[in-house]
Amino acid sequence: MSAIVDRLVKYCRIPSQSNPQTSATVPSTASQFAMVEALAEDLRALGALDVRVDEHAYLTAHWPASPGLGDLPALGFCCHVDTAFQSYGDPVFPQVRRYEGGELVIGTGRDGRTVAISPATNPQLAHMVGWELVTTDGTSLLGGDDKAGDAACLELLARLKADPALPHPRLSLAFVPDEEIGHGAALLDLEAFGAPWGYTIDGGPLGEICYETFNAVEAHVRAHGVSVHTGTAKGHMVNASEAIMRFHQLLPAAERPEYTEGYDGFYFLERLEGSCEEAVADYIIRDHDRRKVEQRMQVMRQAVRLVNGQYGSEVLEIEMSEQYRNLADVVTRPENAHLIANAKAAFAACGVEPYCVPMRGGTDGSQLSFRGFPCINLSACYYNAHGVREFVPVPELERLVDVLVELVGLYARPQRG
Ligand SMILES: [Zn+2]
């Protein structure tokens, strides 16, 4: 196996799911420390400078510029160390499988059903016959999102170390927790990080460049019911769960993740829990267009008013807060144009056709860009993220490292806005 596959498998084996229920503390889960410690150890072994893990599981490090290029601005790279909470993520059993065409059965799921990766849902597999794929055994997600990004960053440094003739500016590296729960690298010390611009490596298929993200809002709906013995409930009982269901029915049914794509926004019911006495529903709202997100927030408030009106009391309450904003607002400014241009050039130099997609999610880059570190997102080569069919094709991941070597080379000269 190639060195990067070893790295990816090693990192995927370390469970590091974040948890929205414990998001008040950073990291939301202690397990993320194990992942940053493994990365820190590997960074030190490679010879990275200033390797530091802080109390919030933020790992930062620097890599010195090649000789004579110490005066150039640093180039930053940022990846996340947590994995998604929406699927099983502990334990993770990664495996490397050769794809021979047709369906690839990877194992048996926790429900006893066969788990397969299929060309019907992944037409890209047509180009992958004979390739090695890193998958799980079907019982959990892989966590290639974003451990493929972590592995690629480390492998970039290994390449620069092995070939000192490769030109590059000083590199700033950050590995951050809780990206999957919208934390967005909020506690990254940008001054210590010390790069005026850069890239997150947290995207899909090789060649993907993303500089448009959703605007993101989370909404928590709470219902307060009145529990009464069912035999004497008439006229007294207020069923909190019924109130939440009524609220949900007032949201546009077609605007759900499973019916939307491209620039469509949505409401997503992320969690639902309830009894007669009390019920809660957690939603997220997403749209590339800020105004449409605000309209959706308005629809939710109206739905709450309507349900409360029907019950004649304040059965429902709603709280909403912004999670991140569309990073296009920052990175398409003329002074940041080199970010997209250089990414495209680096892919093209490695024989990869670059393509831009509006990201149907966020990246750490959304918040970082608004905080003064403009950055766009590059492919990390994971497919089917956040589920048991997640996989990473090895040839793509290896090529990604070539692309990163090209990219740091393009920053070995001053950038024009
Ligand atoms: Zn990710």
Boltz pocket constraint, residues with backbone or C-beta under 6 A from the ligand:
constraints:
  - pocket:
      binder: B
      contacts: [[A, 80], [A, 145], [A, 146], [A, 179], [A, 202], [A, 362]]
      max_distance: 6.0
